Amino acid sequence: MILGVVPNLEKPQLQAALQRVLEWSASNGAELLIPRRVVERFPELENTPEVDLVVEDEIADQADYLLAMGGDGTILAALRYAGSRQLPVLGVNLGGLGFLADTSPDRLTEALDLLKEGSFKIEERMTLEAEIHSSGEVRTIVVSNDVVIDRGEYSRVIDIVARVSGQLLKRYTADGLIVSTPTGSTAYALAAGGPILDPAMEALIVAPICAHILASRPVVLPADREIHLSVISRHGTAQVTGDGQERMLVESGATLVVRRGKRMNRLVRTGLGLPFFEVLRSKLQWGFRENAGQNE
């Protein structure tokens, strides 16, 4: 088995977790593909037999699975590397209480055993594809969470005309607009007042950011809808961001076509992680009285 490791070097728990992976690999005959940049922090990897140091963008070319070691942002990066191969990604939560991770560091060895045995399920999540037309060029990005159009470094609002499958939805005057997957409903869209969707659903969320009309509310659409967005910026530019990781400036008059992505994300589920709604209650601090409904 070949594991491609996508680590977050800023996580203090990474060293101990990575040591567990190295020990497990040595005992189970697994090969590890690790980004070459990791050697700057862990120079001992240079001479480790189980480790093959590779360019990060090529980590998914030979791997059977990707092992994302960090928070949700690290898992999103691993899903991006998985690309058209749609490699399954096993997420290890080294940060706070993440929504995407399957296991904690203390159960990492157990999770790897289950992966080797094939005792796991694959959870598929939809993606979004955004076709960006600006300055006579066309660029396409694929995202797991969301595509965001915003005002960038300027303080003035922008206008975004949104059409859904050819029908005018609304002209938004706002700081920006989010188009999100159900997976991304607990990310930026949630902070903008959007609804929480079960990540197993297939749907699109359109959520304005700080709209100047109170009646501007988030909208949930079927996944087969195509969303056309036209950007009007008084300062001449706007910013498009994918999953908080890919950024580009676009000119006023740029258009975006956002649709369901052709590929699916594949997350490994070993059964060692917390169920989605339990994570949700803990993350959002949804408390309740233990004696609710009882006579006092």
C-alpha positions as a printed Julia matrix, in Angstrom:
296×3 Matrix{Float64}:
   0.0    0.0     0.0
   1.24   3.47   -0.92
   0.15   6.39    1.26
   0.54   9.98    0.12
   0.97  12.18    3.21
  -0.34  15.77    3.18
   0.83  17.37    6.46
   0.24  20.76    8.06
   3.65  21.73    9.41
   2.16  24.34   11.73
   0.33  21.78   13.88
   2.22  21.02   17.13
   0.85  17.46   17.21
   2.27  16.62   13.78
   5.62  15.24   14.95
   4.09  12.61   17.25
   1.41  11.67   14.7
   3.95  11.39   11.89
   6.11   9.15   14.07
   3.14   6.8    14.51
   2.7    6.68   10.73
   6.4    5.91   10.21
   6.35   3.1    12.79
   3.16   1.65   11.31
   4.58   1.77    7.79
   7.78   0.0     8.86
   5.73  -2.79   10.49
   3.23  -3.17    7.65
   5.38  -2.8     4.56
   3.69   0.39    3.41
   5.39   3.07    1.34
   5.01   6.74    2.23
   5.08   9.58   -0.27
   5.91  12.77    1.63
   6.38  16.3     0.23
  10.05  17.21    0.0
   9.49  20.47    1.9
   8.73  18.46    5.07
  12.43  17.55    5.34
  13.18  21.15    6.36
  11.42  20.45    9.65
  12.07  16.69    9.91
  15.52  16.1     8.33
  15.58  12.49    9.56
  13.05  11.62    6.82
  15.82  12.0     4.23
  17.24   8.58    5.14
  14.07   6.73    6.15
  13.63   3.57    3.99
   9.82   3.7     3.9
   9.76   7.32    2.72
   9.9    8.59   -0.83
  10.25  12.38   -1.0
   8.29  13.91   -3.87
   7.09  17.24   -5.24
   3.87  18.09   -3.41
   1.76  18.62   -6.53
   2.69  15.11   -7.7
   1.91  13.34   -4.44
  -1.29  11.76   -5.78
   0.26  10.38   -8.96
   1.43   7.11   -7.38
  -0.52   6.87   -4.13
  -3.37   4.5    -3.31
  -4.71   6.78   -0.58
  -3.96  10.26    0.74
  -3.42  10.81    4.45
  -4.27  14.42    5.4
  -2.73  15.38    8.74
  -4.05  18.7    10.03
  -7.37  20.52   10.1
 -10.15  20.91    7.56
  -7.97  23.18    5.42
  -5.37  20.42    5.11
  -8.05  17.94    4.08
  -9.34  20.38    1.46
  -5.79  20.64    0.1
  -5.53  16.83   -0.05
  -8.85  16.63   -1.9
  -7.48  19.12   -4.42
  -4.37  16.97   -4.93
  -6.61  13.9    -5.37
  -7.98  15.64   -8.45
  -9.35  13.63  -11.33
  -8.02  10.37   -9.82
 -10.55  10.88   -7.03
  -8.22   9.19   -4.54
  -9.8    8.4    -1.15
  -8.6   10.76    1.59
  -8.22   9.75    5.24
  -8.28  12.83    7.46
  -6.48  12.96   10.83
  -7.6   15.87   12.98
  -4.59  17.68   14.44
  -6.43  20.94   15.01
  -9.7   21.84   16.66
 -12.91  19.9    16.22
 -12.92  19.42   12.44
 -15.9   18.54   10.27
 -14.02  16.52    7.63
 -11.54  14.41    9.62
 -12.19  10.73   10.24
  -9.98  10.08   13.23
  -7.96  11.63   16.06
  -4.18  11.19   16.49
  -4.58   8.71   19.36
  -6.53   6.32   17.09
  -4.38   6.84   14.01
  -2.72   3.42   14.12
  -6.11   1.75   14.46
  -7.41   3.73   11.48
  -4.43   2.68    9.35
  -5.03  -0.98   10.3
  -8.63  -0.67    9.11
  -7.47   1.01    5.9
  -5.07  -1.84    5.17
  -7.75  -4.44    5.9
 -10.29  -2.7     3.7
 -12.61  -2.31    6.69
 -13.9    1.15    5.85
 -16.53   2.97    3.83
 -16.14   5.68    1.23
 -18.27   8.79    1.71
 -18.74  10.72   -1.52
 -19.21  14.5    -1.52
 -20.13  16.7    -4.48
 -17.81  19.4    -5.8
 -18.35  22.66   -7.66
 -16.81  23.76  -10.92
 -16.44  27.49  -11.54
 -15.71  28.78  -15.05
 -14.26  32.29  -14.7
 -14.32  34.67  -17.68
 -12.16  37.77  -17.19
  -9.83  39.92  -19.33
 -10.47  37.76  -22.38
  -9.3   34.63  -20.59
 -11.14  31.63  -19.17
 -10.01  29.77  -16.08
 -11.73  26.82  -14.43
 -11.37  25.83  -10.78
 -12.86  22.88   -8.9
 -13.72  23.34   -5.22
 -14.97  21.22   -2.34
 -16.41  23.95   -0.09
 -17.2   27.15   -1.95
 -16.54  29.75   -4.59
 -16.53  33.32   -3.22
 -16.68  36.62   -5.11
 -15.85  39.61   -2.93
 -14.61  43.2    -3.03
 -11.02  42.22   -2.31
  -8.84  44.84   -0.61
 -11.27  47.71   -1.25
 -13.89  48.87    1.23
 -16.62  49.66   -1.31
 -19.38  47.17   -2.09
 -19.74  45.43   -5.43
 -22.82  44.44   -7.44
 -23.34  40.84   -8.52
 -26.14  39.89  -10.9
 -27.13  36.26  -10.32
 -29.07  34.14  -12.8
 -30.12  30.53  -12.24
 -30.51  28.4   -15.35
 -31.26  31.54  -17.37
 -33.69  33.11  -14.89
 -32.8   36.27  -12.99
 -32.42  35.51   -9.29
 -31.28  38.87   -7.91
 -28.9   41.76   -8.23
 -26.91  41.77   -5.0
 -25.27  44.9    -3.62
 -22.96  43.44   -1.01
 -19.42  42.77    0.11
 -19.63  39.58   -1.92
 -21.43  36.34   -2.68
 -20.79  32.71   -1.75
 -21.78  29.66   -3.8
 -21.35  26.63   -1.57
 -21.69  22.86   -1.53
 -23.39  21.09    1.4
 -19.88  20.3     2.69
 -19.14  24.03    2.69
 -22.39  24.89    4.47
 -20.55  24.74    7.82
 -17.75  27.02    6.56
 -17.94  30.58    5.19
 -21.58  30.2     4.14
 -22.52  29.53    7.77
 -20.74  32.7     8.91
 -22.72  34.62    6.28
 -26.01  33.38    7.73
 -26.52  30.44    5.4
 -28.29  27.17    6.31
 -26.57  24.0     7.48
 -27.05  21.1     5.06
 -26.35  17.44    5.61
 -23.07  16.89    3.68
 -24.54  13.79    2.01
 -27.02  16.02    0.16
 -26.5   17.33   -3.36
 -27.48  21.0    -3.49
 -26.1   24.5    -4.02
 -26.24  27.38   -1.53
 -26.17  30.99   -2.73
 -25.41  33.27    0.24
 -24.7   37.03    0.11
 -21.97  38.55    2.31
 -23.1   41.64    4.23
 -25.84  42.54    1.75
 -27.15  46.12    1.87
 -30.77  44.98    1.68
 -32.1   42.99    4.64
 -34.38  41.03    2.35
 -31.34  39.44    0.69
 -31.46  35.92    2.07
 -29.52  32.72    1.3
 -31.09  30.45   -1.31
 -30.78  26.66   -1.63
 -30.96  25.22   -5.16
 -30.97  21.73   -6.68
 -27.51  20.5    -7.62
 -28.3   20.38  -11.34
 -28.82  24.17  -11.58
 -26.27  26.35  -13.34
 -25.53  29.72  -11.75
 -24.36  32.67  -13.87
 -22.79  35.58  -11.97
 -21.89  38.97  -13.46
 -19.63  41.24  -11.42
 -19.89  45.05  -11.4
 -17.19  46.79   -9.35
 -16.93  50.57   -8.93
 -13.21  50.28   -8.21
 -12.6   48.16  -11.3
 -11.76  44.77   -9.81
 -13.1   42.02   -7.57
 -11.61  38.88   -6.06
 -12.57  35.25   -6.68
 -11.51  32.64   -4.11
 -11.88  28.87   -4.21
 -11.97  26.99   -0.89
 -10.08  29.88    0.73
  -6.93  28.62   -1.01
  -7.01  29.69   -4.68
  -7.32  33.44   -5.31
  -7.45  35.57   -8.43
  -8.38  39.15   -9.29
 -11.04  39.69  -11.96
 -12.06  42.85  -13.76
 -15.42  44.59  -13.46
 -17.67  42.93  -16.02
 -16.23  39.47  -15.38
 -18.64  36.54  -15.39
 -18.63  33.23  -13.58
 -20.54  30.07  -14.41
 -20.82  27.81  -11.38
 -22.13  24.27  -11.72
 -21.88  20.9   -10.08
 -18.4   19.43  -10.59
 -17.83  16.37  -12.71
 -15.77  14.63  -10.05
 -16.7   13.57   -6.54
 -14.62  13.87   -3.39
 -14.05  10.57   -1.6
 -13.5   10.56    2.15
 -12.45   7.43    4.06
 -14.78   6.59    6.96
 -13.42   3.96    9.37
 -16.12   4.44   12.0
 -13.61   5.85   14.49
 -14.71   9.45   14.1
 -17.65  11.32   15.57
 -20.95  11.4    13.63
 -21.65  14.64   11.75
 -24.39  15.88   14.04
 -22.34  15.2    17.15
 -19.49  17.25   15.69
 -22.02  19.93   14.77
 -23.42  20.14   18.3
 -19.95  20.35   19.8
 -18.56  22.81   17.25
 -21.53  25.18   17.48
 -21.96  24.64   21.23
 -25.57  23.55   20.96
 -26.15  22.88   24.64
 -29.33  21.6    26.24
 -30.64  21.03   29.72
 -30.22  17.44   30.79
 -33.54  17.55   32.68
 -35.47  19.21   29.85
 -39.01  17.87   29.69
 -38.92  16.53   33.23
 -40.94  17.84   36.11
 -38.95  20.18   38.28
